[in-house]
Amino acid sequence: MQQRVSVKPRIPAVLDEGWSEGLRRWWKSRDVYGRQYHIGRNGEQVAAVVLREKTTDEQGNVREMVIWQVEPNPRQPEGIRYRLALILAGEKAPAVLYDNHHPKGHHRHIEGVEEPYQFMNVDRLIADFMVDVMRIAGASE
């Protein structure tokens, strides 16, 4: 695991007072020293982007993987937040979705069916997701 860099970018006090939504989003997700951080309301670093990848295959299927490193907390005791999705061409809802939002914790959606997911580590998460992507995307060809 990479060493965490403690960065506290200065954020204008008027962040939530009359700024456009686009400008607020720009300030809340900044690239600092080559690494992207999500910045909370009080200017503290909330999450560091570990992986952000979005690809479209020859059939038009979209695969997006986003993984953040966060301080371990009751909602994310492992210090990881993630959203991994496969959206088949012509569809709006993901055919495969792995995420760990509060209050559900680690779970996955496979073709509309939600089930718990046993998180072990990031490498295993990506491997499990890719197995499901290959199975579902391969079946759609």
Backbone torsions as a table, in degrees:
resi	resn	phi	psi	omega
1	MET	NA	139.6	-179.4
2	GLN	-72.6	153.3	177.8
3	GLN	-70.5	136.4	179.5
4	ARG	-74.6	140.3	177.5
5	VAL	-105.8	123.8	179.6
6	SER	-85.3	110.6	-177.4
7	VAL	-129.0	133.9	176.6
8	LYS	-130.2	83.4	178.4
9	PRO	-62.4	145.8	177.9
10	ARG	-77.2	127.3	179.8
11	ILE	-116.1	133.6	-179.1
12	PRO	-56.5	141.6	-179.6
13	ALA	-64.7	-21.4	-177.7
14	VAL	-89.5	18.3	-175.3
15	LEU	-49.7	-44.5	-177.4
16	ASP	-103.7	14.4	-177.4
17	GLU	-114.5	81.9	172.9
18	GLY	90.8	2.1	177.6
19	TRP	-80.6	150.2	177.8
20	SER	-66.9	157.5	179.6
21	GLU	-60.3	-40.6	179.4
22	GLY	-61.8	-41.4	179.7
23	LEU	-68.5	-38.4	176.6
24	ARG	-62.3	-44.6	178.8
25	ARG	-61.8	-41.1	-179.9
26	TRP	-59.8	-43.6	-179.4
27	TRP	-71.2	-30.4	-176.2
28	LYS	-80.7	-13.2	178.8
29	SER	-131.7	95.1	-172.9
30	ARG	-114.9	149.0	174.3
31	ASP	-95.1	112.7	-177.3
32	VAL	-122.3	121.0	179.4
33	TYR	53.4	42.2	174.8
34	GLY	80.2	4.3	179.1
35	ARG	-132.0	136.0	-177.1
36	GLN	-85.3	137.7	179.7
37	TYR	-127.3	145.0	169.7
38	HIS	-95.0	130.5	-174.5
39	ILE	-107.3	130.1	180.0
40	GLY	-80.2	178.6	-177.1
41	ARG	-59.9	-35.7	-176.1
42	ASN	-89.5	9.6	177.7
43	GLY	87.5	0.6	179.9
44	GLU	-82.7	148.7	173.4
45	GLN	-66.5	127.2	-178.7
46	VAL	-104.8	-42.4	-176.9
47	ALA	-150.3	140.3	174.9
48	ALA	-106.0	131.1	179.2
49	VAL	-72.0	121.6	177.5
50	VAL	-91.7	-40.8	-179.5
51	LEU	-147.0	132.0	173.1
52	ARG	-140.9	110.0	-175.5
53	GLU	-142.6	131.9	177.2
54	LYS	-135.8	123.7	-178.9
55	THR	-132.9	153.6	174.7
56	THR	-123.1	127.4	-179.0
57	ASP	-86.7	-177.9	-176.2
58	GLU	-61.9	-29.5	179.9
59	GLN	-82.7	-8.0	-178.6
60	GLY	93.3	7.9	176.0
61	ASN	-73.6	138.2	-178.8
62	VAL	-106.5	128.1	175.8
63	ARG	-117.2	125.0	178.5
64	GLU	-127.8	131.5	176.8
65	MET	-127.9	124.0	176.5
66	VAL	-132.2	124.9	179.6
67	ILE	-130.9	131.2	179.0
68	TRP	-116.6	145.8	169.5
69	GLN	-97.7	127.5	179.4
70	VAL	-126.9	165.2	172.8
71	GLU	-65.3	133.8	175.8
72	PRO	-55.3	136.9	-177.9
73	ASN	-153.3	173.2	-178.2
74	PRO	-58.6	-30.4	180.0
75	ARG	-80.0	-34.2	178.4
76	GLN	-131.9	76.5	-175.4
77	PRO	-63.0	-23.7	179.4
78	GLU	-82.3	-9.4	-178.8
79	GLY	77.9	24.2	-178.4
80	ILE	-132.4	135.3	169.0
81	ARG	-120.8	146.0	-179.0
82	TYR	-154.1	159.1	172.8
83	ARG	-149.3	113.8	178.8
84	LEU	-122.5	126.7	-173.6
85	ALA	-140.1	146.8	169.8
86	LEU	-122.2	121.7	176.4
87	ILE	-115.6	117.9	-178.6
88	LEU	-71.4	149.7	-179.2
89	ALA	-53.4	132.4	178.4
90	GLY	82.6	-3.6	-179.8
91	GLU	-104.6	159.2	176.5
92	LYS	-105.5	-36.1	-179.1
93	ALA	-89.5	144.3	178.9
94	PRO	-64.5	139.7	173.0
95	ALA	-79.6	-31.4	176.5
96	VAL	-134.1	130.9	177.8
97	LEU	-145.8	122.6	172.9
98	TYR	-111.5	129.8	174.3
99	ASP	-156.5	169.3	-178.6
100	ASN	-139.3	46.8	179.4
101	HIS	-73.5	158.0	177.3
102	HIS	-78.0	140.0	6.0
103	PRO	-96.8	2.1	-173.7
104	LYS	-74.4	-28.5	-176.8
105	GLY	74.1	-155.3	-176.1
106	HIS	-68.1	123.1	176.8
107	HIS	-160.0	168.5	177.6
108	ARG	-140.2	155.8	177.0
109	HIS	-118.4	121.7	177.8
110	ILE	-120.5	112.1	-179.2
111	GLU	48.3	47.9	175.3
112	GLY	86.2	-4.6	-179.9
113	VAL	-104.8	121.5	180.0
114	GLU	-91.8	137.6	177.4
115	GLU	-147.2	155.0	177.3
116	PRO	-63.2	152.7	176.8
117	TYR	-126.2	131.3	179.1
118	GLN	-87.9	96.8	-179.5
119	PHE	-73.1	131.6	176.1
120	MET	-114.6	-52.2	177.2
121	ASN	-163.9	172.7	-175.5
122	VAL	-65.5	-41.1	179.8
123	ASP	-60.5	-44.2	179.2
124	ARG	-67.1	-38.4	177.0
125	LEU	-56.6	-50.4	-179.0
126	ILE	-64.6	-42.0	179.6
127	ALA	-62.3	-45.1	179.4
128	ASP	-63.5	-42.4	178.7
129	PHE	-61.4	-45.5	-177.8
130	MET	-65.9	-34.0	175.2
131	VAL	-61.0	-46.1	178.8
132	ASP	-66.6	-37.9	178.0
133	VAL	-62.0	-47.7	-179.2
134	MET	-62.8	-40.3	-179.6
135	ARG	-65.5	-47.1	-176.2
136	ILE	-76.2	-47.5	-179.0
137	ALA	-66.9	-36.4	177.5
138	GLY	-64.8	-35.1	179.9
139	ALA	-73.8	-20.9	-177.2
140	SER	-85.3	-8.5	-177.8
141	GLU	-75.5	NA	NA
